[in-house]
Amino acid sequence: MPALRFSALPGDTVRAYQAGGADANGQPPERQISDGDGVPCRHCLADVAAGAPFLILAHRPFPNAQPYAETGPIFLHAEPCVRYADEAAMPPMMQRTEHFLMRGYGTDDRIVYGTRTIVPTAELTARAEALLARPEIAYLHLRSASNNCYQCRIERG
């Protein structure tokens, strides 16, 4: 089985949003204040603390617009934060969630049919390794099972 790498959003992408750059819908990110409950930053993969400013924006985690390139809401710290280092272990923030939606994509950034699964967090690593063992799958997206929000990308280590 391949080793895994959990990857957060790239720093240059996040810095552009933090500087007021347009989101996937062409709008500036909305600035809010966190209540400390359920505001996970997709850059540092940690929660935004209560009282801290954060951004809500539409993000498309694909290089180009195309029919399979989903766009959805994400949260980011409004101020610079340290990017989560690509790690083989699941980010701690995600370990307290009951289950996730996982989907595989090919090198063409299109969904590989039959890979969509709702996976219990306890089985996430094993399921990701099994999917990434398939040669037609280049990477996985991990999304919220309840709201479909993008969480992170999972690649071979």
ABEGO torsion letter per residue (X at the ends): XBBBBBBBBBAAAAAAAAAGBBBAAGBBBBBBBBAGBGBBBAAAGBBBBBGBBBBBBBBBABABBBAABBBBBBBBBABBBBBBBBBABBBAAAAABABBBBBBBBAAGBBBBGABBBBBAAAAAAAAAAAAABAABABBBBBBAAAGBBABBBBBX
